[in-house]
Amino acid sequence: MIFSSSRISVVAIVVSQAVQALGNIQYPVGIVNAETFGSLNFTEIFAAYGGDMSNAAWARSAWNGLTTFARAPPLRCFGADFETGYDVAVLGAPFDTATSFRPGARFGPNGIRQGARRLGIDRINVPAKIRITDHLDVVDCGDVPMVLTDNKVALRQLELANAALLSKTSLRSYEGKSIAKDGQFHPRVLTLGGDHTITLPLLRGVAGVYGPVSVIHFDSHLDTWKPKQLVGGPWLPDEEIPVSHGSYFWYAHKEGLLAPNHSNIHVGIRGAINSWQDYDDDYAVDFIISHAWEAEDIGWRGIVEKIKATVGDNPVYISLDIDVLDPGVAPATGTPEIGGFTTREIKKILQGLSGLKVVGADIVEVAPGYDTQDEITSIAAANIGWEILALMAKTPLTA
């Protein structure tokens, strides 16, 4: 891409003045090292990372094109590119109208993608010793356009979109039989929320492919609250109590989406409860609990051992509420609780789960409006997503 001198005369003057002002600083070939400014070669100027992007339909780099998760290729998964194959789809779920405290997680998918600009699915995860793209073709499908005024419709939109992605055949296949009920290899979905209510429609899609799954739930709260009408509350006697970001696991158990025999686990729990009955109700829906303070008592290795002993060889779904982290390192969330994990601890725990058959995952409750100026919550959530993709890359879904 060459522009004539008549079109760049002003640019040439500005660049020339900058060169004189900055003296001996070295610049890429094509600007300072050119003897004249008769033309600007944008093939050179835009090729700092080894490839000419000047005629590309869009750019995938972190700051001058479409912002996708960890620079995954953008794909119109529900439109023109529906027939294109992939192994993992990143999907945004901009929904936050079932929260109980601070809203704002509808902006979470965009915030997490912003936090992932320095990451790359083609870069080596050193502690995990893996490059995701060596094992998986990952694409970013953008966001589901969930309606803003009707929770039932919005969650149905997400359920249908997720099921459509899961119904496809994955691009890669593996030796051995798939753990899917139909014996085929299907794509996996990493969903960026959104408040935690979105996990219910996502689990419906996953259970449709794999049957009941063991959930590893990273959170400061149980989210298994049994829906009930409050004495003197606003609901009429025959009205249904709607699902929320604190009750979706109760519904998931009722629908048979969770693995039985207490094969599901909460990790990082530390929030207040209304009564000890809440713990009894939680046990009744087949969860066991690992509290946040176990990071001090048994360390990250002990937590990993407890998780693995709980889920066994079952298909695993990871659901991570960003408030599992301490608000000192991840303040931008709807219901923050002090005393949470550090980013180093959550990375060590996730890396310790290598070998589990992760069939899907979500990262939820990121509300960028409450973040610091340096976006530490979005960056933390993005890195967690990158670690989860590494887990998926390490272990194929074979029996």
N, C-alpha and C positions, 0 to 999 in steps of 0.2 A: 504494500500500500504506500504509494509515493505521492506527496502533495507538491505542487509546483511552487516556485519561489514567490510568485505573486500572492499566493494564499497564505504564506507563512512568514511574511516580512516582519510583522509585529512579534510573532513568536520568536523569531531569530534574534531580534533586538533584546527581548527579555532574557532569553537563554544566554546571550553574549554578556549581558550585564551581570548575570548570576555567576558566570564563569570567572569574570574579573574580580568579583567580590569574594569568592570562596577560594581563590588561589590554587593551591596544590591538591585539592581533593580530587580523587580519581572517580571518573564517571564511566558508565557503559559505553562501548564503542557505538558510534552512530550519532553522538552529540558532541562531546568535548573533543574527541579524537578526529572529528571531521575537519578538513582543512577549510571548507567553506560551508555556509549555511544555504547553499543553493537549493537544497531539498532536504526534507526530513524523511528518513526511512522508518516507517512505523513497523515494518517487519522486524527490524532490529530493536526498536524502542520497546515494543510490546512483548519481546521474546526473552525476558529476563530469566525465565524458568525453562528454557530449552525448546519452546514450541511457539510457532506463529499463530496467535489467536485472532489476528486482525480481521479475518474473513469468517470467523465462526458465527454460527447462528446465535449462540449465547456463550458466555464464559462461565466456567465452573470454579474459578479461583475464589479465594475467601473474601475479597473486598471489591471486586469490579464486575461482578456478574450476579446471577441468581444465587441467593444464599441457601444452599441445601445443607443437610446434616453431614458434617465432616466431608464436604465436597463430593457426596454421592451424586451420581448422574441424576438429573431431574427427569421424571417420566410422567406422562399423562396417563396414569394407570387406569382411569375410568373413561378414557376417551380414545384419542387417535392411537395411543401406544398400548392398548389393552392386550394385544396379542404378543407383545414383547415379553420375553422370559426373564426371570430374576430369581434369586434365592432368598433375599430378605427385602421387604418393603418397609421403609420408614414412613409413618403416617401421622399427620397432625390431627388432634381432636380439640378444637377451640371451644370448650364448653366449661362454664363455671356457675351455672344457675341452680346447683343443688348443694352449694356450700353452706356452712353453718356460721362462718365468721367473716373473714376478709375475702371478697371476690377478687378477680383479676387473673385467674389461671387460664382464661380464654386466650390470653396473650402468651401463654407458656410455649406453644410450639414455635412461634417466631423467636422468643427469647432463647430457647435451647439451641435453635439453629444458629443464632447470633453467637452464642457461647461456643459453638463447635467450629468457628471459622478457622482456628489454628490447627484443628485436628484434620486428619485425613484417613479415609478407609484404606488408602494405599500406603500408609506409613507403618513402620514396625512398632508394635507395642512391646517395649523392651522387657518389662517384668513378665508379661504373658508369653513372650518369645513367639510372636505370631504377627503376620501381616494379614489383615482380614481379607483383602482381595485375592490372596493366594488360594482361598478356600470358598469364598462366597461372592456372588455378584449382588451388590447392595444398590438399591435405587431409592430415591426420595419421591414419593407420590404426592407431596404437598399435603394440604389440609382437606378434610371432609367439610363441605360447606354446611355446617350444622345450623339449623334455625335458632334464632335468638330468643324466642318467646314461648316455646312449647317444649318442655323437657322430654316428654314421651316421644314426640316426633324427632327431636334431635338425637336421642339415644337410638332410636330405630334407624335413622340415617347411618349412624356409625356402625351399628350391628350389620346392616346390609353391606356397607363398604368393606368392612373387615372380612365378612364371610366371602365376598367376591374375590378378594385377594387370596384368601386361604384355599379357595376351591381350585385355583390354578395348579398346574404341575410346575415344580421348581426347575430352574434351568439346569442344575446339576443333579446327577443321581449318584448313588454310592453302592459299593458292594454290600450285599446283605439285604435283608427285608426291612422295609420302612416300618416304623412303629405306628403309622397312621392306620386307621381302621380299614381303609381300602387297599392297603399295601403299597400305595403310591407315595412319592416324595412331593411334598407341598412347600410353597414358600412360607417363611416365618415373617411375622410382623413385629416391628418395634414401634410402639405408639407413643407420641409425645402429647401429654395432656396440658391443659384440661384438668378439671377436678377429678377426684378419685372415683366418682360415680361411673366414669367411663369403663372401669374394669369389668363391670357386669356384662354389658353387651360384647365386650372383647372375649370374655371367658365363654360366652355362648358359642361364638365362632370356633374357638379352639377346641372346646369339648365336642363340637360336631365333627371334627376331624380326628381327634385322638381319644375321645372318651373323657371321663373325669380326670383331672390333672391335680398334681400337688402344687400348691401355691406357696412360694416364698414371698412373704409380705413384709417389706421393709417400711416401717412407719413408727411414729411415736404414739399412735392411737390404734385401738383394736379394730374398728370399722366393722364390727359384727353386731352392732346394736340391734336388738329385737324391736321391730316397729310396734308401737303401742300408743293408743290415744291417752293424752294427759287428762287428768281429772279437771274438768272445767275448761278444756282446750277448745279451739275454734272448729274442730271437725264435727260434722254431723255423725250420728251413730252408724250410718251405713256407708260412710265415705272411706275410701282407701287411703292409707298413709303412704305417700309417694316415697320411692327410693331416694336416698341421698348419699352423700359421700361418707356417711358414717354407718350405713346399713346394708350396703350392696353385697357384702359377703354373706349376710344372713339370707338374702334372696338367692345368692349363688348356691348355697348349701341346699336350700329348699328345692331348687331346680335340678339338683343332682350333678352340678358342674365340678364339685370338689372331690378329690380322692377321699375315700372313707378311712376309718381306723386311725384318726388323728395323724394323718400324713401331710398336714399343712402346718406352717409355722409363721408366726409373727416375729420379726427381729427389730430390736431397737425400741420396744414399747416403754413408755414412761409417763403417759398422760394420765390425768385424773379420771376417776370413774364415779358413777353415781352411787353404786353400791357394789358389794362383793358378788351380788347376783350377776353382774355384768361378766365376771370371770367364769361363772358357772355356765352362762349362756354361750360364752365363747367356746368353752370346751365341748359343749353340746353340738356345735357345728364343725367339729373335727379339727380344731386348731390347738397347737400348743404354743407357749410363749417363751421367747428369749428377751429378757429386759435389757435396756440400754446399759445398765450398770454392770452387766456381765462382761463388758469390754474391759473393765477393771478387775473383775473377779477371776475370769477364766481366760481372758485375752481373745484376740481375733481367731486364734487357732481353735480354742474351745468352742467358740460360736460356730465356726465352720463345721466342726465335728458334730455339733448338735443338729445343724441344718441337714447335713448329709444322712445322719441316722434317722431323721424324721421322714425325709422324702424317699429314701431308698433308691430304687431303680425306676421310679415312676416318671412319666413325662412331667416336666416342670414348667410352670409359668412364674415369671418374676414380675412382681408389681412393687414399684418403689416410689413412695411418697418422699419428696425432697425434705420434708420435715423430720425424716429419720436423722438427718444431719443436725448438728447444733446450730442455732440461729447465729452464732458468732461467725460461722463459715457459710451459712446459707439462710440469710434473713428473709428472702423474698418468697414467702409462702403464706397460706391463709391462716393456719393454726400453729404458730411456732411454739415449741416447747424447749426449754433449756435442758442441758445435760445430754445432748445427743452425740452421735459419732462425729469424729473428724473426717476430713476427706481421705486422709491416709488410711484410717481404719476401714472405711467403706471400700476402698480400693483393695485392701488386703483380703477382706472378707469375700468380695466378688471374685477375685483371682483364685481364692481357695476353693471355689465351687467348680473348678475345672473338672470336666468329666460328666457333669450332669447333662441330661438331655433337655435343653431349654427349647421349648416349642413356641415361645412368644414372650413378650415383655412389654411393660409400659413404665414411663416415668411421668409422674403427675404432680400437681399442686405447685408448680413453678408460677409465681405471679410477679413478673418482672417489674411492675410498678413500684414494688417495695424494695427493690434491689439497691445496692450501693452503686456509686458512679462507675466503679470498675467491674460491675456485672458479675460479682463472684458467685452468685447463686446459679445464674445461667451457665457459667463456665463449669461449675461443679456438676450440674445436671448433664451437660454435654459430655463430660469425661466419663460419667457413669454410663451413659449410653454407649460410648466407645468401648468400655470394658464389657458390657453385655454383648455387644456384637462379637468381641473376641471370644467370649464363652461359646456363642453359637458357632463360630468358625472352628473351634477346637473339637467339637463333638457332633458328628453327623447323627441324624435321627434314625438309627438302625437298631433292630432288635438284638 
